[in-house]
């Protein structure tokens, strides 16, 4: 299988070690419902996992939950609720949404709040080794001590500074030695959850969470680490710095990043109020339609959510459904041929749009029924079922009778 690696800036073979793959994907901050941007990113890693499983690779898929952060605390204050209640409810909704679009369950979903002691130990080590400094109860990573900082994104300092401001950090914070320095530990305000540390009663920064949770679950190097492409800088550049500064190196073998989904001309984001929630889409179409819509887009190309495309995806699902319900069969040589071409598309940097075109061809051949058996017949349901299953778009039995979209 060949996949683009963000660090090497090229499509390269993705090589499992000893037929095992540890895959870490940055997960949600549970304070709002999952939108189509989440669905697209997690769909991509689900297809990678499914493809590797077909290759008999033992995949250990980890997706963390950032269950304490400024956004959750703000929502909890607004609702006069405990932040854990807010987070637990959102995690349940997220799990339901992802199950309903056919994502395989992950093997581990570590929560930040369950691992704060490990994060404190990691930060203490960075501090001892001179990569971090304390300012009145807060601890910052000293980016000047790690000259490779920013190499993953390859951005210049001015762009990194602008992006860190846009993405919630404060490069103008006078406590920082350098505008790009980032928070490892922050003192909690009165009434906020806090954990003890040598510096203050506080909580960890976001970046340290993923260095600690990923290596805690998978050791290092992590075979495949991924997330949305808005995480390359600062999140993943900062994860690398925290890990490699203290010898957890190489931290990651292969980086995979998924492009953003746009709506109304902008990246889908909470602050722009242009979110399309997965649950709202699922009110109108079944899960396999959502997966077909997502698979129609290559993971490295940003795309715009569009109602016409949702309708087309649902028509495609119905065509597949009709073909699968037919009594038609394919000759086993032809069935194998479709499967080989389909897998070739997936193995070519996860060309899911190309893979869908192969399913279209197989479905059309079955629907038109012009197939004569040479090597023994293979049933329509078996041929298409295998292909659809690999992109997570095989209907659950109970929803197979779902009709056209409203
Ligand atoms: Zn992360």
Boltz pocket constraint, residues with backbone or C-beta under 6 A from the ligand:
constraints:
  - pocket:
      binder: B
      contacts: [[A, 25], [A, 26], [A, 27], [A, 206], [A, 210], [A, 235]]
      max_distance: 6.0
